[in-house]
Amino acid sequence: MAIPITVLDCDLLLYGRGHRTLDRFKLDDVTDEYLMSMYGFPRQFIYYLVELLGASLSRPTQRSRAISPETQILAALGFYTSGSFQTRMGDAIGISQASMSRCVANVTEALVERASQFIHFPADEASVQALKDEFFGLAGIPGVIGVVDCMHVAIKAPNAEDLSYVNRKGLHSLNCLMVCDIRGALMTVETSWPGSLQDCVVLQQSSLSSQFEAGMHKESWLLGDSSFFLRTWLMTPLHIPETPAEYRYNMAHSATHSVIEKTFRTLCSRFRCLDGSKGALQYSPEKSSHIILACCVLHNISLEHGMDVWSSPVTGPVEQPPEEEYEHMESLDLEADRIRQELMLTHFS
């Protein structure tokens, strides 16, 4: 049973002189069902996060009675999965909403610091080939090592004059570029792009594009939808298929691209702070981008721990600016067009 605590100094509770922790909440005192319903993750996963992030969340300070890493992690998970700093969430672990907000900031930064550890393309040839084999087995398109797309996450307006974050629906958002594998594991995440930028512009200016243009993933390509330009390393669908081979290619492309659509729905279903159901993220663009990235890190960690990416209840499609609003991107790359034509001739005729 939660015991309400009168909080006089939130900073004291979090940092404190002498660095003694306030253990208001014990994982062993509650059931697995309670942890899943309140924080969205099982006990062993939470213990792993305590081990992973504990050092970062226990940094020495000049104050006393710091909130324990365990409690900070529960506070952050509660926010990520509910999208709200509700009083009942803070009461459950015995901290104020102000302290809970500070806990979210600490855990978010600790996860962002470890993003490259959990979000990356495979480095060895065997793993890259395994990716290609898995995607080929899905719908018959060879050479694919990932699916790319963008997802908008609503944020509060930075200020009245800045329109760079206003997307096509008239809402303030971040346009987040992501690449996933066939399991839904994220291999690239860029979360800081303003919502006014079209997907093709985000990709063009991204570090992901720079990597592929520099030849870091030779003899491989990504799959992207019609909001992107065709490239030698990015296969898009045909705008108007005419031949049977072109129709078969488009069907295979759609089946493969659905992997990232499912991944986006799962991210927003598991991490309700991203889906806008409780309103936009009430942070600056920089802090909002870090929260999104932190959720992506947790998403990949959960996959490593055997939590099925699509096991969470999916409530519906992620609400994005309608695809029909995008202009179909005609190829300006003759070599890319030749590669796509050869692919269709060889594998879909």
C-alpha positions, 0 to 999 in steps of 0.5 A: 500500500502506498504511503503518502509523504510530504515533500519539503525539498525535492532537490534534497530528496533526489541528491542529498548530503552524504548520498543516502538513498530514500527507498520508498518502494521495494520491487519485492513487495509487489507482484509481477502483474502490478509492475506490468500494469503500472510500469509496462515491464517485468521485474527482471527487466527492471532489475537489469536497468538498475544494474545498467544505469545504477552508476549514472543515477548514483553520482556523488553529490554534496546533498543527502537522502538521494532517491535510489536508482531503482525508484528513479527508473520506476518513475521514468518507466511510469512516465514513458509508458503512461505519458503522464506525471499523474499524482497516483504514479508518484504516490505509488513510489512515494515521490512528488511530481516535481521529483518524478520529473527530475527522475525522468530527466536523469534516467533519460540522459542515462539511456541516451548516453548508452544509445550507441550500445543498443542502436546500431547496424551489425558490424560483421559480415555474417550478421549483415548476410543474416539480415539480408537472408531474413528480409529475402525470406519475408517477401523475396527482395534481395540485398535488404538490410533495413526498412526506413521511415519517419514518425512524427511525435507531438511536442509543445510549441517552442515559441509563437514565432518558430514555425519550423516544428509545425508539420503538415497537419498544423501541429508541432512535432519532431520528425524522427527518422528510424531504420529497423530490422525484420524483428523490429529492432532499431538500427538507426534513430535520429530524433531531432528533426523539426516537424516541418521537414519532409521525410525526403529532406530529413533523410537527405540531411541525415547521418544515415544518408552520409553513411550509405553515400560514403559506401559504408554498406556496399551491396546492400540497400534500405527499403523506403516508401514513396516519400523518399527519392530512389537511390542506389542504396534505397529502393522505393516502390513504383508510383504507377506499376504497369507490368506484372513484374512491377506489380509483384515488386510493389507487393513485395515492397509493401509486405517488407515495409510493413515491418517498420509500420508495425514497429512504430505502432508498437513503440507508441503503444508501449510508450504512450508518451509518444502517441499523443494520447495524453497530449504533446511532450511538454518539453523543449525540442532537445529534451523531447528528442532525448525522451524519444531516443530513450524510449527507442533504447528501451525498445531494443533492450526489451527485444534483447531480453526476449520481449516480443516487439509485437506482443504489446497491444496495438491500438491502431495506426500511428497518426501521421501526416497523411501519405497522400499529402506527400508528392511521389518522388520520381527518380533523378538517379539513373543508376538507381533506376537501373538497379531497381529495373534489374532487380525486378527483371531478375527476381519478379519477372 
